Amino acid sequence: KVVACIFHGSAITTTIFRLAYRLSTSRFWWEDTWAAIALVFDIICLFGVWGEGPAFDDDPPVYNAMFWLIPMAFSSVLWAARMSIIYSILRVADPRHALRWIVYGIISCFAIMWTVLIIQKVFLCEYHGCSIGSDVAIADLITDSISDLMLVIMPTYLLRDVGLTSHQRILVTSVFCASLLNTIIAIPLSVFLFVAPVSKAALTFAHVKSATSLVIANLLVIVSFVYR
């Protein structure tokens, strides 16, 4: 619980700072809307941390609601955070550049992968009691690897035409490369889902993964604030 709370607390704090900063500077855009959506789901995940135990089990309506919500929230934090990152790339992309349409294609791919994973979990919760196992582990690892590579490769091309100093370019590229942390965390999580899907270790990695994705989505805004 302590580890999960630290990570979710960091994600929530950085997102609130990000949203307040963007609103105060009148620069609130779609990537911030996605960050706000991720924040809502992350709060649900945090509530799930403290809801485990008798307080959960003794209230059937709450138990049933959270039984369904938590698995969906883990995925939704992750994918809403990725949407936030890809929209931040879209924001700086030249409207006349053909690569902008590639970004739209990536957004569509993210939406499709997100939807498929949610449908998969809905099916498992409906017919298998939300037993998250090898099927989810494989699907998550594949989609994580593909999407995080996209988030690293695309800025490399798009930032070539953006007027940045070499220091700024390295800084921004490093922030986008941080997306690979999600895949790194996904590997041990997938292993646990294979060998011990209901273990505390698997649940802890799931919390860490979702919270980390939101922190990464906020890094670019925080770095730009510090740099100013």
Order of alpha helices (4+ residues) and beta strands (2+ residues): alpha-alpha-alpha-alpha-alpha-alpha-alpha-alpha-alpha
